[in-house]
Amino acid sequence: MLIQPRQNEPATAAHDRVYRQLRSQIMYGELPPGEPLTLRGLGKTFGVSMTPAREAVRRLAAEGALTLSSSGRVTTPSLTNERLEELAALRSLIETELATRALPRAHIALIERLQTINGTIAEAVAKQDAIGYIRTNLEFHRTLYLRAQAPAMLAMAETVWLQLGPTMRALYGRLSKTDPPQNHRLIIAALRAGDEPGLRLAVRKDVTQGLRLLAN
């Protein structure tokens, strides 16, 4: 989808718009692993000159969302097994801590919201909508972790999600999912019961199982 140029859009606003939209595409698996990108192509897609496109690419490369070679070639990440194991371990460490911090603030409205999101995930699975699945799956986690009131830690988690986005799309295709994540139900049950050990275990299993299947 090509975006028409915006009249009189400042360069800083154009750069930020390209960064945010391209970041979302990568995080939610809209681009496959190893996808080559060009500044000219990005400029045409987002309706900007090459300068905002270049700045957005540099920013995303610094976050690990894009790979920028010494020759200037830009691609989405294609992760090795070792890198997948590392990112799975990071998710386990960061997200179990976020969930633990969120537990004391897990009021009934939050639990009901998570149940609603889980229903949307089930719909995406039934439709075999990989991008919808990834988007709503991350929404489930983000909604819970916002209750932790730990913005720096959540930003770290989102950086890991960003690096994993294209690979998560590949993982979805390999697993041929037909059921929503079972661990989400365990997470909701642990929140409802105030069960911290059960919550930590459910989150750890949820964020690592699939990635480790892909690495094996």
N, CA, C and O of each residue as an XYZ file, in Angstrom:
864
protein
N       0.840     -1.194      0.000
C       0.000      0.000      0.000
C       0.872      1.239      0.000
O       1.692      1.422      0.899
N       0.702      2.093     -1.001
C       1.475      3.318     -1.095
C       0.747      4.429     -0.357
O      -0.474      4.551     -0.449
N       1.504      5.242      0.377
C       0.951      6.353      1.123
C       1.257      7.644      0.390
O       2.413      7.909      0.062
N       0.254      8.441      0.133
C       0.444      9.690     -0.583
C       1.268     10.662      0.260
O       1.082     10.738      1.474
N       2.189     11.413     -0.382
C       2.972     12.401      0.356
C       2.057     13.410      1.033
O       1.017     13.781      0.488
N       2.448     13.850      2.219
C       1.682     14.837      2.951
C       2.252     16.222      2.655
O       3.451     16.461      2.794
N       1.373     17.118      2.249
C       1.808     18.445      1.876
C       2.385     19.183      3.088
O       1.795     19.198      4.168
N       3.556     19.795      2.876
C       4.201     20.644      3.894
C       4.485     19.903      5.199
O       4.503     20.516      6.266
N       4.706     18.601      5.123
C       5.037     17.836      6.326
C       6.492     18.091      6.694
O       7.370     17.857      5.863
N       6.787     18.565      7.918
C       8.182     18.788      8.315
C       8.982     17.492      8.246
O       8.436     16.401      8.407
N      10.289     17.628      8.003
C      11.149     16.443      7.864
C      11.138     15.597      9.130
O      11.138     14.369      9.056
N      11.130     16.250     10.300
C      11.140     15.486     11.548
C       9.842     14.688     11.709
O       9.862     13.554     12.187
N       8.721     15.281     11.312
C       7.440     14.572     11.399
C       7.405     13.414     10.413
O       6.888     12.343     10.732
N       7.953     13.619      9.214
C       7.987     12.556      8.210
C       8.836     11.394      8.698
O       8.457     10.231      8.557
N       9.986     11.720      9.274
C      10.862     10.670      9.799
C      10.159      9.886     10.894
O      10.219      8.657     10.911
N       9.490     10.586     11.814
C       8.817      9.914     12.925
C       7.672      9.042     12.423
O       7.445      7.950     12.944
N       6.954      9.521     11.417
C       5.837      8.743     10.852
C       6.350      7.468     10.205
O       5.789      6.396     10.430
N       7.406      7.563      9.404
C       7.967      6.376      8.760
C       8.485      5.401      9.818
O       8.270      4.192      9.726
N       9.165      5.944     10.814
C       9.696      5.089     11.893
C       8.584      4.327     12.579
O       8.684      3.112     12.744
N       7.521      5.012     12.985
C       6.447      4.364     13.743
C       5.708      3.331     12.895
O       5.399      2.240     13.374
N       5.426      3.671     11.638
C       4.665      2.747     10.797
C       5.506      1.532     10.404
O       5.008      0.407     10.409
N       6.763      1.750     10.067
C       7.639      0.633      9.707
C       7.924     -0.226     10.939
O       8.013     -1.450     10.836
N       8.064      0.403     12.087
C       8.276     -0.329     13.341
C       7.098     -1.262     13.621
O       7.297     -2.413     14.010
N       5.886     -0.776     13.426
C       4.708     -1.609     13.638
C       4.679     -2.777     12.661
O       4.368     -3.902     13.052
N       4.999     -2.524     11.397
C       5.006     -3.596     10.403
C       5.986     -4.697     10.792
O       5.688     -5.882     10.643
N       7.161     -4.301     11.292
C       8.171     -5.287     11.676
C       7.726     -6.048     12.923
O       7.807     -7.275     12.963
N       7.252     -5.316     13.950
C       6.878     -5.952     15.209
C       5.750     -6.950     15.034
O       5.735     -7.993     15.688
N       4.801     -6.640     14.151
C       3.624     -7.494     14.002
C       3.765     -8.512     12.875
O       2.781     -9.126     12.463
N       4.984     -8.690     12.378
C       5.237     -9.768     11.437
C       4.721     -9.528     10.032
O       4.514    -10.483      9.283
N       4.510     -8.274      9.657
C       4.045     -7.997      8.299
C       5.163     -8.175      7.274
O       4.895     -8.302      6.079
N       6.414     -8.186      7.737
C       7.559     -8.416      6.859
C       8.248     -9.712      7.274
O       8.470     -9.925      8.466
N       8.592    -10.582      6.329
C       9.237    -11.854      6.670
C      10.704    -11.662      7.041
O      11.271    -10.603      6.774
N      11.331    -12.678      7.657
C      12.764    -12.590      7.977
C      13.608    -12.446      6.710
O      13.321    -13.068      5.687
N      14.651    -11.620      6.789
C      15.564    -11.443      5.666
C      15.003    -10.643      4.508
O      15.560    -10.677      3.412
N      13.906     -9.920      4.727
C      13.287     -9.122      3.660
C      14.172     -7.919      3.328
O      14.448     -7.109      4.214
N      14.630     -7.776      2.069
C      15.455     -6.615      1.716
C      14.601     -5.360      1.565
O      13.493     -5.411      1.033
N      15.125     -4.243      2.035
C      14.450     -2.954      1.931
C      15.404     -1.945      1.312
O      16.615     -2.023      1.519
N      14.871     -1.011      0.562
C      15.686      0.061     -0.007
C      15.110      1.400      0.419
O      13.909      1.525      0.661
N      15.975      2.397      0.507
C      15.516      3.733      0.874
C      14.554      4.275     -0.175
O      13.568      4.934      0.156
N      14.844      3.998     -1.423
C      13.961      4.466     -2.490
C      12.581      3.814     -2.372
O      11.550      4.471     -2.513
N      12.590      2.504     -2.108
C      11.325      1.793     -1.962
C      10.538      2.270     -0.757
O       9.319      2.425     -0.831
N      11.231      2.504      0.362
C      10.559      3.005      1.554
C       9.999      4.403      1.327
O       8.892      4.725      1.758
N      10.785      5.224      0.643
C      10.313      6.568      0.338
C       9.039      6.544     -0.492
O       8.112      7.319     -0.256
N       9.006      5.639     -1.472
C       7.818      5.525     -2.323
C       6.633      4.981     -1.523
O       5.510      5.462     -1.670
N       6.885      3.978     -0.679
C       5.818      3.369      0.108
C       5.187      4.368      1.068
O       3.965      4.424      1.204
N       6.029      5.158      1.732
C       5.528      6.062      2.770
C       5.349      7.502      2.296
O       4.958      8.370      3.076
N       5.634      7.754      1.026
C       5.413      9.082      0.484
C       6.336     10.132      1.055
O       5.910     11.248      1.355
N       7.633      9.772      1.210
C       8.610     10.718      1.757
C       9.862     10.702      0.886
O      10.026      9.837      0.026
N      10.743     11.675      1.123
C      12.037     11.675      0.451
C      12.943     10.636      1.101
O      12.566     10.006      2.089
N      14.122     10.463      0.550
C      15.033      9.445      1.065
C      15.589      9.814      2.437
O      15.963      8.928      3.205
N      15.648     11.103      2.756
C      16.230     11.503      4.046
C      15.425     11.000      5.233
O      16.013     10.387      6.124
N      14.103     11.222      5.301
C      13.339     10.644      6.412
C      13.400      9.115      6.435
O      13.436      8.507      7.505
N      13.413      8.501      5.255
C      13.503      7.043      5.187
C      14.827      6.574      5.773
O      14.871      5.594      6.516
N      15.910      7.278      5.436
C      17.239      6.913      5.937
C      17.305      7.050      7.458
O      17.857      6.181      8.133
N      16.751      8.122      7.997
C      16.779      8.330      9.444
C      15.966      7.272     10.170
O      16.372      6.789     11.227
N      14.816      6.909      9.607
C      13.987      5.864     10.222
C      14.727      4.532     10.217
O      14.679      3.798     11.204
N      15.406      4.211      9.126
C      16.165      2.962      9.024
C      17.286      2.939     10.053
O      17.499      1.922     10.714
N      17.996      4.037     10.195
C      19.085      4.089     11.174
C      18.564      3.879     12.593
O      19.184      3.186     13.399
N      17.439      4.475     12.879
C      16.850      4.351     14.216
C      16.413      2.923     14.488
O      16.635      2.398     15.579
N      15.795      2.296     13.503
C      15.334      0.915     13.674
C      16.506     -0.063     13.720
O      16.454     -1.066     14.432
N      17.558      0.226     12.964
C      18.750     -0.625     13.015
C      19.390     -0.567     14.396
O      19.900     -1.574     14.889
N      19.365      0.612     15.023
C      19.923      0.750     16.374
C      19.127     -0.063     17.387
O      19.673     -0.476     18.410
N      17.846     -0.297     17.118
C      16.992     -1.090     18.007
C      17.046     -2.579     17.680
O      16.417     -3.385     18.367
N      17.787     -2.951     16.644
C      17.859     -4.353     16.260
C      16.696     -4.812     15.401
O      16.560     -6.004     15.126
N      15.847     -3.867     14.970
C      14.685     -4.221     14.152
C      15.053     -4.411     12.694
O      14.332     -5.081     11.955
N      16.163     -3.833     12.273
C      16.675     -3.987     10.914
C      18.155     -4.288     10.982
O      18.839     -3.896     11.927
N      18.648     -4.990      9.967
C      20.072     -5.271      9.843
C      20.642     -4.378      8.758
O      20.145     -4.361      7.632
N      21.674     -3.645      9.094
C      22.304     -2.712      8.157
C      23.741     -3.166      7.948
O      24.564     -3.070      8.858
N      24.047     -3.665      6.741
C      25.385     -4.189      6.460
C      26.359     -3.050      6.174
O      25.958     -1.901      5.988
N      27.644     -3.392      6.143
C      28.670     -2.378      5.874
C      28.540     -1.800      4.472
O      28.996     -0.687      4.208
N      27.915     -2.558      3.573
C      27.707     -2.074      2.207
C      26.447     -1.224      2.077
O      26.164     -0.674      1.014
N      25.684     -1.123      3.189
C      24.464     -0.327      3.166
C      23.211     -1.118      2.866
O      22.135     -0.533      2.742
N      23.318     -2.446      2.742
C      22.149     -3.282      2.475
C      21.292     -3.382      3.727
O      21.807     -3.632      4.817
N      19.996     -3.188      3.576
C      19.061     -3.184      4.706
C      18.129     -4.387      4.579
O      17.530     -4.606      3.526
N      18.008     -5.167      5.659
C      17.087     -6.305      5.668
C      16.429     -6.406      7.040
O      16.927     -5.859      8.024
N      15.307     -7.111      7.091
C      14.725     -7.470      8.385
C      15.563     -8.587      8.997
O      16.238     -9.314      8.268
N      15.534     -8.741     10.322
C      16.404     -9.739     10.970
C      16.085    -11.165     10.535
O      14.922    -11.551     10.417
N      17.137    -11.934     10.302
C      17.025    -13.371     10.090
C      17.857    -14.008     11.190
O      19.085    -14.030     11.109
N      17.197    -14.526     12.216
C      17.863    -14.861     13.470
C      18.425    -16.277     13.476
O      17.794    -17.215     12.989
N      19.629    -16.413     14.040
C      20.227    -17.728     14.247
C      19.570    -18.397     15.449
O      18.884    -17.743     16.235
N      19.785    -19.715     15.588
C      19.264    -20.432     16.751
C      19.788    -19.843     18.051
O      19.054    -19.738     19.033
N      21.080    -19.455     18.055
C      21.671    -18.888     19.266
C      20.997    -17.571     19.634
O      20.745    -17.299     20.808
N      20.706    -16.757     18.621
C      20.040    -15.487     18.883
C      18.608    -15.706     19.371
O      18.133    -14.990     20.252
N      17.922    -16.698     18.795
C      16.568    -17.017     19.255
C      16.572    -17.447     20.724
O      15.713    -17.030     21.501
N      17.534    -18.274     21.094
C      17.636    -18.720     22.489
C      17.890    -17.527     23.407
O      17.321    -17.440     24.495
N      18.737    -16.621     22.966
C      19.045    -15.440     23.777
C      17.800    -14.574     23.975
O      17.519    -14.132     25.089
N      17.055    -14.333     22.893
C      15.869    -13.487     22.980
C      14.761    -14.167     23.779
O      14.010    -13.500     24.491
N      14.655    -15.496     23.664
C      13.684    -16.226     24.475
C      14.015    -16.087     25.956
O      13.123    -15.912     26.786
N      15.307    -16.165     26.283
C      15.722    -16.006     27.676
C      15.426    -14.587     28.176
O      15.006    -14.403     29.318
N      15.643    -13.600     27.326
C      15.341    -12.212     27.699
C      13.849    -12.033     27.950
O      13.453    -11.402     28.931
N      13.019    -12.586     27.065
C      11.576    -12.488     27.271
C      11.192    -13.114     28.611
O      10.388    -12.553     29.355
N      11.762    -14.259     28.910
C      11.436    -14.941     30.155
C      11.793    -14.086     31.365
O      10.998    -13.952     32.294
N      12.983    -13.513     31.349
C      13.440    -12.703     32.483
C      12.606    -11.434     32.645
O      12.111    -11.139     33.733
N      12.456    -10.692     31.554
C      11.796     -9.390     31.639
C      10.299     -9.534     31.881
O       9.730     -8.827     32.713
N       9.663    -10.450     31.153
C       8.207    -10.507     31.192
C       7.667    -11.185     32.444
O       6.573    -10.853     32.899
N       8.411    -12.125     33.006
C       7.956    -12.680     34.284
C       8.039    -11.614     35.374
O       7.187    -11.565     36.261
N       9.053    -10.767     35.310
C       9.158     -9.686     36.293
C       8.048     -8.662     36.104
O       7.465     -8.196     37.083
N       7.750     -8.311     34.870
C       6.654     -7.377     34.609
C       5.323     -7.936     35.111
O       4.540     -7.222     35.737
N       5.078     -9.201     34.836
C       3.829     -9.819     35.283
C       3.732     -9.833     36.803
O       2.667     -9.576     37.364
N       4.846    -10.133     37.469
C       4.866    -10.149     38.933
C       4.537     -8.775     39.496
O       3.786     -8.653     40.463
N       5.104     -7.741     38.883
C       4.835     -6.378     39.352
C       3.395     -5.951     39.060
O       2.829     -5.119     39.769
N       2.816     -6.527     38.017
C       1.436     -6.180     37.665
C       0.419     -6.871     38.574
O      -0.699     -6.382     38.736
N       0.798     -7.999     39.163
C      -0.152     -8.827     39.912
C      -0.922     -8.066     41.000
O      -2.138     -8.227     41.099
N      -0.247     -7.237     41.825
C      -1.009     -6.539     42.871
C      -2.043     -5.551     42.325
O      -2.948     -5.138     43.051
N      -1.913     -5.172     41.049
C      -2.838     -4.213     40.439
C      -3.777     -4.893     39.438
O      -4.407     -4.228     38.616
N      -3.859     -6.203     39.515
C      -4.680     -6.958     38.551
C      -6.132     -6.977     39.023
O      -6.612     -7.991     39.528
N      -6.823     -5.859     38.858
C      -8.217     -5.757     39.259
C      -9.105     -6.500     38.255
O      -8.639     -6.927     37.199
N     -10.370     -6.644     38.594
C     -11.279     -7.448     37.779
C     -11.443     -6.885     36.370
O     -11.612     -7.646     35.418
N     -11.395     -5.555     36.227
C     -11.535     -4.958     34.893
C     -10.378     -5.373     33.993
O     -10.581     -5.620     32.804
N      -9.166     -5.452     34.544
C      -8.011     -5.901     33.761
C      -8.199     -7.347     33.328
O      -7.964     -7.683     32.167
N      -8.614     -8.195     34.239
C      -8.808     -9.614     33.923
C      -9.866     -9.786     32.837
O      -9.699    -10.593     31.923
N     -10.942     -9.035     32.939
C     -11.990     -9.110     31.917
C     -11.465     -8.615     30.570
O     -11.810     -9.165     29.525
N     -10.627     -7.572     30.600
C     -10.032     -7.062     29.353
C      -9.129     -8.129     28.721
O      -9.154     -8.318     27.505
N      -8.349     -8.812     29.524
C      -7.475     -9.865     29.004
C      -8.302    -11.013     28.413
O      -7.922    -11.590     27.394
N      -9.410    -11.339     29.037
C     -10.281    -12.386     28.495
C     -10.853    -11.972     27.140
O     -10.962    -12.789     26.225
N     -11.214    -10.705     27.024
C     -11.737    -10.210     25.740
C     -10.673    -10.294     24.649
O     -10.943    -10.740     23.534
N      -9.464     -9.860     24.986
C      -8.367     -9.928     24.010
C      -8.104    -11.377     23.618
O      -7.844    -11.670     22.451
N      -8.171    -12.277     24.586
C      -7.927    -13.684     24.285
C      -8.987    -14.226     23.323
O      -8.698    -15.089     22.493
N     -10.211    -13.717     23.441
C     -11.245    -14.094     22.480
C     -10.918    -13.622     21.083
O     -11.167    -14.328     20.106
N     -10.353    -12.414     20.982
C      -9.941    -11.886     19.677
C      -8.796    -12.708     19.094
O      -8.738    -12.932     17.885
N      -7.881    -13.157     19.961
C      -6.789    -14.027     19.512
C      -7.363    -15.316     18.927
O      -6.909    -15.790     17.886
N      -8.360    -15.875     19.604
C      -8.986    -17.109     19.120
C      -9.606    -16.906     17.744
O      -9.540    -17.795     16.896
N     -10.207    -15.745     17.519
C     -10.793    -15.435     16.209
C      -9.705    -15.356     15.135
O      -9.888    -15.858     14.026
N      -8.573    -14.725     15.466
C      -7.470    -14.627     14.505
C      -6.920    -16.006     14.160
O      -6.587    -16.278     13.006
N      -6.827    -16.876     15.165
C      -6.348    -18.242     14.932
C      -7.314    -18.987     14.020
O      -6.895    -19.674     13.088
N      -8.614    -18.846     14.294
C      -9.622    -19.536     13.482
C      -9.566    -19.093     12.026
O      -9.814    -19.889     11.121
N      -9.239    -17.824     11.799
C      -9.150    -17.276     10.443
C      -7.779    -17.504      9.818
O      -7.557    -17.160      8.657
N      -6.851    -18.090     10.596
C      -5.455    -18.271     10.172
C      -4.839    -16.933      9.754
O      -4.127    -16.831      8.754
N      -5.143    -15.915     10.561
C      -4.649    -14.553     10.341
C      -3.391    -14.365     11.178
O      -3.469    -14.009     12.354
N      -2.235    -14.606     10.571
C      -0.974    -14.577     11.319
C      -0.690    -13.196     11.895
O      -0.310    -13.071     13.059
N      -0.872    -12.163     11.085
C      -0.573    -10.806     11.553
C      -1.541    -10.409     12.663
O      -1.127     -9.823     13.664
N      -2.827    -10.723     12.494
C      -3.799    -10.438     13.539
C      -3.485    -11.179     14.819
O      -3.649    -10.644     15.915
N      -3.030    -12.423     14.674
C      -2.654    -13.205     15.846
C      -1.495    -12.555     16.590
O      -1.557    -12.380     17.807
N      -0.445    -12.197     15.868
C       0.731    -11.603     16.512
C       0.362    -10.283     17.174
O       0.777    -10.016     18.302
N      -0.410     -9.460     16.486
C      -0.805     -8.149     17.010
C      -1.603     -8.304     18.315
O      -1.308     -7.638     19.307
N      -2.605     -9.177     18.309
C      -3.439     -9.313     19.506
C      -2.726    -10.069     20.621
O      -2.986     -9.830     21.800
N      -1.829    -10.979     20.254
C      -1.034    -11.665     21.262
C      -0.165    -10.672     22.020
O      -0.079    -10.732     23.246
N       0.481     -9.759     21.297
C       1.296     -8.745     21.961
C       0.422     -7.756     22.730
O       0.836     -7.243     23.769
N      -0.776     -7.487     22.231
C      -1.697     -6.621     22.969
C      -2.048     -7.238     24.319
O      -2.143     -6.534     25.325
N      -2.239     -8.552     24.336
C      -2.532     -9.260     25.594
C      -1.412     -9.003     26.606
O      -1.666     -8.627     27.750
N      -0.174     -9.212     26.164
C       0.964     -9.042     27.067
C       1.141     -7.585     27.462
O       1.366     -7.286     28.635
N       1.043     -6.676     26.505
C       1.232     -5.255     26.811
C       0.175     -4.762     27.798
O       0.489     -4.000     28.711
N      -1.070     -5.191     27.619
C      -2.145     -4.774     28.519
C      -1.855     -5.192     29.954
O      -2.087     -4.427     30.890
N      -1.349     -6.403     30.123
C      -0.983     -6.870     31.468
C       0.204     -6.082     32.008
O       0.181     -5.625     33.151
N       1.235     -5.924     31.194
C       2.478     -5.338     31.689
C       2.354     -3.848     31.979
O       3.120     -3.318     32.784
N       1.418     -3.168     31.349
C       1.207     -1.756     31.665
C       0.840     -1.570     33.137
O       1.128     -0.530     33.730
N       0.199     -2.588     33.720
C      -0.178     -2.506     35.136
C       1.031     -2.608     36.059
O       0.925     -2.320     37.251
N       2.176     -3.015     35.521
C       3.390     -3.100     36.339
C       3.935     -1.722     36.692
O       4.693     -1.572     37.650
N       3.543     -0.715     35.909
C       4.042      0.654     36.098
C       5.571      0.679     36.114
O       6.193      1.279     36.991
N       6.157      0.008     35.116
C       7.614     -0.067     34.961
C       7.947      0.242     33.504
O       8.278     -0.667     32.743
N       7.865      1.521     33.103
C       7.991      1.864     31.687
C       9.329      1.504     31.053
O       9.375      1.127     29.882
N      10.413      1.614     31.807
C      11.718      1.265     31.237
C      11.789     -0.226     30.937
O      12.326     -0.636     29.908
N      11.243     -1.034     31.841
C      11.247     -2.479     31.641
C      10.340     -2.872     30.474
O      10.678     -3.758     29.690
N       9.190     -2.211     30.364
C       8.290     -2.500     29.248
C       8.928     -2.112     27.928
O       8.756     -2.814     26.931
N       9.663     -1.005     27.900
C      10.360     -0.590     26.673
C      11.384     -1.641     26.257
O      11.563     -1.895     25.066
N      12.055     -2.253     27.228
C      13.002     -3.329     26.920
C      12.280     -4.526     26.317
O      12.759     -5.132     25.359
N      11.121     -4.864     26.887
C      10.349     -5.988     26.344
C       9.920     -5.706     24.914
O       9.978     -6.595     24.065
N       9.491     -4.478     24.637
C       9.037     -4.139     23.293
C      10.188     -4.167     22.286
O       9.979     -4.488     21.116
N      11.395     -3.835     22.732
C      12.553     -3.924     21.844
C      12.813     -5.386     21.453
O      13.172     -5.673     20.312
N      12.629     -6.294     22.399
C      12.782     -7.731     22.089
C      11.683     -8.169     21.123
O      11.960     -8.881     20.158
N      10.442     -7.753     21.370
C       9.347     -8.088     20.459
C       9.647     -7.599     19.045
O       9.368     -8.283     18.061
N      10.217     -6.406     18.969
C      10.524     -5.803     17.673
C      11.521     -6.657     16.901
O      11.353     -6.887     15.704
N      12.553     -7.123     17.587
C      13.562     -7.955     16.921
C      12.990     -9.301     16.489
O      13.465     -9.905     15.527
N      11.962     -9.770     17.210
C      11.398    -11.088     16.938
C      10.258    -11.075     15.920
O       9.852    -12.133     15.440
N       9.734     -9.886     15.583
C       8.530     -9.812     14.765
C       8.544    -10.672     13.507
O       7.659    -11.512     13.343
N       9.516    -10.495     12.611
C       9.537    -11.318     11.399
C       9.642    -12.814     11.691
O       9.018    -13.627     11.009
N      10.431    -13.176     12.706
C      10.591    -14.584     13.059
C       9.299    -15.158     13.628
O       8.983    -16.325     13.397
N       8.541    -14.335     14.381
C       7.266    -14.808     14.907
C       6.311    -15.150     13.775
O       5.518    -16.085     13.889
N       6.383    -14.397     12.685
C       5.544    -14.708     11.518
C       5.936    -16.075     10.952
O       5.076    -16.888     10.614
N       7.242    -16.315     10.855
C       7.719    -17.606     10.352
C       7.334    -18.736     11.301
O       6.987    -19.833     10.864
N       7.398    -18.459     12.608
C       7.032    -19.464     13.601
C       5.556    -19.826     13.488
O       5.199    -21.002     13.561
N       4.714    -18.843     13.315
C       3.276    -19.086     13.196
C       3.006    -20.045     12.033
O       2.215    -20.979     12.158
N       3.672    -19.803     10.902
C       3.474    -20.666      9.746
C       3.943    -22.082      9.984
O       3.323    -23.033      9.508
N       5.040    -22.233     10.720
C       5.584    -23.567     10.969
C       4.704    -24.362     11.919
O       4.533    -25.569     11.745
N       4.138    -23.690     12.929
C       3.349    -24.404     13.924
C       1.935    -24.697     13.457
O       1.258    -25.558     14.019
N       1.477    -23.972     12.414
C       0.109    -24.142     11.905
C      -0.898    -24.125     13.053
O      -1.636    -25.090     13.255
N      -0.923    -23.030     13.798
C      -1.749    -22.942     14.996
C      -3.234    -23.119     14.674
O      -3.756    -22.555     13.712
N      -3.885    -23.913     15.502
C      -5.329    -24.100     15.359
C      -6.065    -23.770     16.654
O      -7.296    -23.747     16.681
N      -5.312    -23.514     17.731
C      -5.910    -23.187     19.029
C      -5.244    -21.936     19.584
O      -4.060    -21.704     19.340
N      -6.000    -21.122     20.333
C      -5.394    -19.964     20.982
C      -4.404    -20.425     22.048
O      -4.453    -21.577     22.480
N      -3.497    -19.528     22.481
C      -2.476    -19.924     23.462
C      -3.094    -20.441     24.765
O      -3.829    -19.717     25.437
N      -2.799    -21.677     25.114
C      -3.336    -22.260     26.342
C      -2.779    -21.562     27.572
O      -3.461    -21.457     28.592
N      -1.545    -21.086     27.482
C      -0.931    -20.450     28.644
C      -1.610    -19.133     29.006
O      -1.522    -18.691     30.152
N      -2.280    -18.505     28.055
C      -3.014    -17.282     28.385
C      -4.113    -17.575     29.403
O      -4.362    -16.774     30.304
N      -4.764    -18.716     29.257
C      -5.795    -19.085     30.231
C      -5.190    -19.293     31.605
O      -5.789    -18.927     32.616
N      -3.995    -19.884     31.643
C      -3.319    -20.084     32.919
C      -2.900    -18.747     33.521
O      -2.968    -18.560     34.736
N      -2.467    -17.816     32.671
C      -2.107    -16.479     33.157
C      -3.320    -15.803     33.794
O      -3.222    -15.247     34.888
N      -4.457    -15.853     33.111
C      -5.679    -15.231     33.624
C      -6.113    -15.897     34.935
O      -6.516    -15.214     35.878
N      -6.030    -17.214     34.990
C      -6.417    -17.934     36.212
C      -5.505    -17.562     37.373
O      -5.974    -17.399     38.499
N      -4.202    -17.424     37.112
C      -3.258    -17.056     38.169
C      -3.501    -15.634     38.652
O      -3.391    -15.355     39.846
N      -3.825    -14.744     37.741
C      -4.150    -13.372     38.134
C      -5.390    -13.348     39.014
O      -5.433    -12.656     40.031
N      -6.376    -14.100     38.615
C      -7.636    -14.124     39.376
C      -7.407    -14.687     40.789
O      -8.031    -14.235     41.749
N      -6.508    -15.676     40.907
C      -6.249    -16.325     42.197
C      -5.173    -15.619     43.016
O      -4.948    -15.963     44.176
N      -4.500    -14.621     42.410
C      -3.391    -13.983     43.109
C      -2.211    -14.913     43.300
O      -1.472    -14.797     44.277
N      -2.035    -15.840     42.362
C      -1.025    -16.907     42.454
C       0.254    -16.462     41.739
O       0.383    -16.641     40.528
N       1.196    -15.885     42.485
C       2.419    -15.385     41.862
C       3.275    -16.491     41.242
O       3.690    -16.342     40.093
N       3.564    -17.607     41.954
C       4.365    -18.669     41.309
C       3.687    -19.209     40.041
O       4.353    -19.454     39.035
N       2.363    -19.392     40.095
C       1.652    -19.883     38.923
C       1.694    -18.896     37.778
O       1.790    -19.293     36.617
N       1.623    -17.603     38.094
C       1.692    -16.566     37.066
C       3.064    -16.547     36.407
O       3.167    -16.493     35.181
N       4.103    -16.592     37.208
C       5.465    -16.571     36.654
C       5.698    -17.782     35.738
O       6.289    -17.649     34.667
N       5.232    -18.957     36.164
C       5.406    -20.164     35.362
C       4.638    -20.066     34.047
O       5.161    -20.426     32.992
N       3.394    -19.577     34.110
C       2.575    -19.489     32.898
C       3.159    -18.499     31.903
O       3.188    -18.769     30.703
N       3.626    -17.347     32.395
C       4.231    -16.349     31.510
C       5.519    -16.900     30.897
O       5.758    -16.752     29.698
N       6.341    -17.535     31.727
C       7.608    -18.076     31.222
C       7.363    -19.104     30.120
O       8.038    -19.083     29.090
N       6.414    -19.992     30.328
C       6.103    -21.002     29.315
C       5.547    -20.350     28.051
O       5.891    -20.746     26.937
N       4.699    -19.366     28.228
C       4.054    -18.734     27.083
C       5.057    -18.032     26.177
O       4.943    -18.106     24.953
N       6.037    -17.354     26.763
C       6.941    -16.534     25.947
C       8.147    -17.298     25.420
O       8.885    -16.778     24.583
N       8.363    -18.530     25.897
C       9.563    -19.256     25.461
C       9.269    -20.511     24.641
O      10.083    -20.892     23.800
N       8.135    -21.159     24.863
C       7.892    -22.468     24.227
C       7.980    -22.411     22.709
O       8.690    -23.206     22.093
N       7.260    -21.473     22.107
C       7.220    -21.401     20.658
C       8.570    -21.088     20.052
O       8.965    -21.690     19.054
N       9.288    -20.138     20.660
C      10.587    -19.749     20.126
C      11.579    -20.895     20.200
O      12.399    -21.066     19.298
N      11.513    -21.676     21.259
C      12.433    -22.793     21.385
C      12.090    -23.919     20.438
O      12.973    -24.669     20.023
N      10.822    -24.053     20.088
C      10.445    -25.007     19.042
C      11.063    -24.603     17.715
O      11.521    -25.449     16.947
N      11.073    -23.304     17.454
C      11.631    -22.812     16.184
C      13.134    -23.023     16.139
O      13.693    -23.286     15.075
N      13.791    -22.908     17.286
C      15.253    -23.040     17.324
C      15.701    -24.493     17.221
O      16.856    -24.760     16.888
N      14.807    -25.432     17.500
C      15.181    -26.871     17.496
C      14.988    -27.504     16.121
O      15.253    -28.694     15.947
